[in-house]
Amino acid sequence: MPVIDWMYDRKSCKTCQRARGYLGACEIAARETVDATKVRIGPAEALKLLAGVERVIAAKGKKVVTFDLTDARPDDETLLAAVIGPSGNLRAPAVRVGKTMLIGFTEEMYRDGLGV
């Protein structure tokens, strides 16, 4: 069973609630949870969070994009366009499991990213 190293979410966010529901149904818990309403993670901090990450999977609506940060790392502007929301902060939910970062939520994306 995978273990989520880190989760960034907002209690009132519908997408975050769906992500938590999916994780609960799969009996997966996060080691560390950060409340996005209290901790703002801007572009510079978001790039630091990607240190050591090999793959980023980001969903906006039903569109899902995957970035390979080991062989074909995109430029910072492209990465930030996928992970930063309209508020100028990291989009929630954001989940790090091993060397994979998941931004946003779709069941398919979580199945692939978490291996469940």
C-alpha positions in Angstrom: 0.0 0.0 0.0 1.5 3.4 -0.9 2.2 6.0 1.7 1.6 9.6 1.0 4.6 11.6 2.2 2.9 15.0 2.0 -0.5 16.5 1.2 -1.5 20.1 0.6 -5.3 20.7 0.7 -8.2 22.9 1.8 -11.0 21.6 3.9 -13.7 23.6 1.9 -12.4 22.7 -1.6 -14.7 20.3 -3.4 -11.8 18.8 -5.4 -9.8 18.3 -2.2 -12.8 16.6 -0.6 -13.1 14.2 -3.5 -9.3 13.5 -3.2 -9.6 12.8 0.5 -12.7 10.6 -0.1 -10.8 8.5 -2.7 -7.8 8.2 -0.3 -10.0 7.2 2.6 -11.8 4.6 0.4 -8.3 3.2 -0.5 -7.3 3.4 3.2 -4.3 5.6 2.4 -3.2 8.3 4.9 -0.8 11.1 4.6 2.2 11.4 6.9 2.0 15.2 6.8 -0.9 17.4 5.8 -0.6 21.1 5.2 -3.6 23.3 5.3 -3.6 25.5 2.1 -5.8 28.1 3.8 -3.1 28.7 6.4 0.1 28.1 4.4 0.6 29.8 1.0 3.1 28.2 -1.3 4.1 30.5 -4.1 6.0 29.8 -7.3 9.5 29.8 -5.8 8.4 27.5 -2.9 6.6 25.2 -5.4 9.7 24.8 -7.5 11.6 23.9 -4.3 9.0 21.2 -3.5 9.8 19.6 -6.8 13.4 19.0 -5.8 13.9 15.2 -5.9 10.6 14.7 -7.8 10.9 12.6 -11.0 7.4 12.9 -12.2 4.6 15.5 -11.9 1.1 14.6 -12.9 -1.3 17.6 -13.0 -5.0 17.7 -13.7 -7.0 20.7 -14.6 -10.6 19.6 -15.0 -10.5 16.4 -17.0 -7.2 17.3 -18.7 -4.2 15.5 -17.2 -0.6 16.2 -18.2 2.5 14.3 -17.1 6.0 15.8 -16.8 9.1 13.6 -16.7 11.6 15.6 -14.7 14.5 13.2 -15.1 14.9 12.9 -18.9 12.8 15.8 -20.4 12.4 18.4 -17.7 10.3 21.3 -19.0 11.3 24.9 -18.2 10.1 26.4 -14.9 7.4 28.5 -16.6 5.8 25.4 -18.1 5.9 23.6 -14.8 4.5 26.5 -12.9 1.6 26.9 -15.4 0.5 23.4 -14.4 1.0 23.6 -10.6 0.2 27.2 -9.7 -3.5 28.2 -9.6 -5.2 31.6 -10.3 -4.4 32.7 -6.8 -0.7 32.6 -7.5 -0.2 29.7 -5.1 0.3 26.0 -5.4 -2.9 24.3 -6.5 -4.7 22.1 -4.1 -4.9 19.2 -3.7 -1.2 18.5 -4.1 0.2 15.1 -3.0 3.7 13.8 -2.9 4.2 10.0 -2.9 7.8 8.9 -3.3 9.2 10.7 -6.3 5.9 11.6 -7.8 3.9 14.8 -7.2 0.1 14.8 -8.0 -1.5 18.2 -8.5 -5.3 18.3 -8.7 -7.5 15.2 -8.7 -9.0 12.6 -11.0 -9.5 9.0 -9.9 -7.6 7.8 -12.9 -4.6 10.1 -12.1 -4.6 8.9 -8.4 -4.8 5.3 -9.5 -1.8 5.7 -11.8 0.2 8.0 -9.5 -0.4 5.9 -6.3 -0.4 2.5 -8.0 -3.9 1.5 -6.5 
